[in-house]
Amino acid sequence: MNSILSDSGNLFTQKKVEISSKKQSNFCLQEISLTGSISSIKRNTILYAKNNTECEYIYLLEFEPSVYRYYEKPFVLTFYKGNQRQSFIPNFLVEYWNGDRSLVQVHNGSEPSFIDGHKTCISDFCKKNSIDYKVISKEEINPQQLFNATFLLSYRKPKFGFNTNDLQIVTDKLQESGQITVQQLLDFAVQDEHSKSTLLYVIWYMVSHHQICFDSENMLGMNTKLWLENF
């Protein structure tokens, strides 16, 4: 079993998932096993998720460009139901670059009744503080987006150096070609297999930093179409 897409050895392990310039790989989402320990780039720390769904959601937050920062279990919300004092701790407070904020509760399917029991209190709190309230279930997490996030996040902080001139080569070829697949870009830019492997690393680095656009709703592969934002 390989851990080829891990960040600090901690993102996820898999049996046979690799995006290679030599052949189209066979992806199997069922073989991805996310751990509860996450090396967060946006938080610059190690995070520990309570369950698999929380872990998956953190990866999506880490990769989402509109997210400025987020906090786990940001505060305790205390309220009274009759004469009984109760408390509620939301999973995440998410802040966006445009100034919006969201209070997010993530569940695996076993907690909706608990959430519903506190819904009025949470809604009132969010309304008074101009915060959007979201409840995210496991079924609402797009598996293709999750795969892309976990894969690309490992390229945010490269473990290997590369020639910065390759960044310009990729940019120039995309400007010349418009929309083009990953494989076509490699074939168009370089000839030998070693150079293709090197340039592929640079392409994933640029995609991970949102310097190159792609259809994030579908799983990344060698046939994924790429383009520049202003194309």
N, C-alpha and C positions, 0 to 999 in steps of 0.2 A: 504494500500500500504506500503511495507516494503523498507528499505534502508539497507539491510543486507550486501551489498558489498561495502559500501562507505568508503572512507578514509577521516577522519575528517568530516563525514556526507555530503560529497560533490561530490562523484563520480557519482553514478546514482541511481535512484529509480526504483523499479520494483514491479510487482504484485505477481509473483509466480516463482521466479528463485532462487533455492537453490541447492547446491550440497551436498547431505546428504549420510551418510553411511547406512541409513535405507532403502532407496528406490531410484530408478532412477527417477530423477525429469524431468519434462516436460519443456524444455527451449523454450522461445518465444522471439526472437530478437526484434519483433515489440513492446514488452512491455518495452524495455530498453529506458530510456529517459536521455540522457547526458545533464548535465548542462553546462553553459558557464564559471563556476568558477571551477578551478582545483588546487588541492594541489599538487604542483610539488616537487618530491623527488630530482630529479637531479638539479633543480634550487633552491631548498630550499625556495620556496616562493609560493604565490598564483597567478595563471595566469588567465587571462580573455580572452576567445576566442570570436572572432567577430561573428562566425557562428558555426553551428553544425559540419560541416566538419572540420574546424580548431580544434575544441574541440576533435573530434575523432582522428585526426592526432597527437595531443599532447599526447594522451594516448598511441598511438603506439610508439612514440619517448621515452616516459617514460619507457616503458617496454623493448624496443629493446636493447639487451646487447652490440651491436656494437657501439651504440651512446654514446659518451663521454659527450657532452653537446650540447645545442641548444639555440638560441636566437630568440625571437619574434621581428618582424619588426626591424632588426638589423641596417639598415641605409637607407638613402634616396639617390637614384641613379638619378642624374640630367643629362639631355642630351638635345640636340637641334634637333628639326625636322623642317628643313628649318630655318626660323628665330624665330620660336616659342620655348621657353624654356619649357621643360616638366620634370616631376619627376615621379619616380616609387619607391614604398616601398615594398620589398619582404616580404612574411609572415614569413619565417624562414631561418636562417643560421644554418646548422647542422654540427657539428664536430664529427668525428669518432675516435675511439681509434687507428686506423691504420694511422691516420694523414690526411685522406681524408676529404674534405669539400663539402657540397651541399647547393645550394641556392634553396629553395623550395617555390613554389607558389601553394596555395591550393584554389580550387574554387568549388562552388556548381553547376556549369553549366551555370551561368549567366555572367561570366567574361571572357570567352576565347577570345572574340574579343579584349578586352582591353589588355589582355596579349599578343596576337599576334601582336598588334600594337607596343609593346615595345620589341619584341623578339630579333631584331637585336642588339639593345643597350645592352640588358641583356646578350646575348650570347657573345658579344665582351668583356664585363666586366668580365664574368666568365672565358673566355679563357685566358685573360691576367693575371688573379689571380689564375689560376689552380683550379677552382671551378666547380663542376658539377652542371648543371642546370636541375631542375625537375619541372614539372607541374603535380600536383596530383588532380584528380577529385574525387568526392564522390563515383563514381562507381568503382574506383580502390582500395578502402579501403575494405579489406577482413572482412566481418562481424564476421566470426569465430575468427579471430585474434583479432579483436576489443573486442569481448566478453571476451576472455582469458586475454587480457591486463587489462581491467577494473576490472575484478574479482581478478586477482592475485596481482595487485598493492596494494590492501587493506591489503595484508598480508606482504608487505615489512617492515612495521613498526607495529609489532603486538600490539594490544591493551591489550592482555592478556599474562601473563607469561606462560611458559611451562618448563617441565623438559628437560634439555639439553641432558640427557641420551636417550631421545626418538629420537633425531637426529641420534644417533649411531644405535639404533634399526632399524630404517627405512633403513639406509645405509647397515647394515648387511643383512637384508632380501632381499634387491635388489641385493646385491652381490651374494647371494645364488641362487636367482631365475632368474636373467637376466631380460628379458622383462616380465612385469606382470602388470595387470590392477590395478587401485586404489582399487577397491573392493577386489580383490584377495590379495593384499598386506595387507590390514586391516585384512582379515580373517586369513592370514598366521601369522601375527605378534601378534595379541591379540584376546581374546575370548569374553569378555563382551562388551556390547554396549557402556557403558560409556568410557571405554578405547579406543574403536574404534573412538568415537567422538573426544577425546583428540588427538589421533594419526593422525586423518584426518587433524586437524588444523596444526600439525607439517608438514605433507606432503605438504599441500598448501604453507606453509612458505618456505619449501625447493625448491619447484617448482618455486615460485615467485623470488627466488634468483638464479635461474638457477643451483642449486645444483643437481637437478633431471631433466632429459630430457623427453620431450614428443613431440608428433606431433602437432606443433603449428598451422598447417593449418586447423585442425579440432577442434570443440568446446570441451572444457573440460567437463568431466563427470566421473561417477564412473567406466565406462568401458574404459576410456582412458588408454592406455598402457604407463608405465613409465619405465625408465632405467637410469643407470648411464652413464656418458659421455664416460668412457673407456670400456664400455661393448662391 
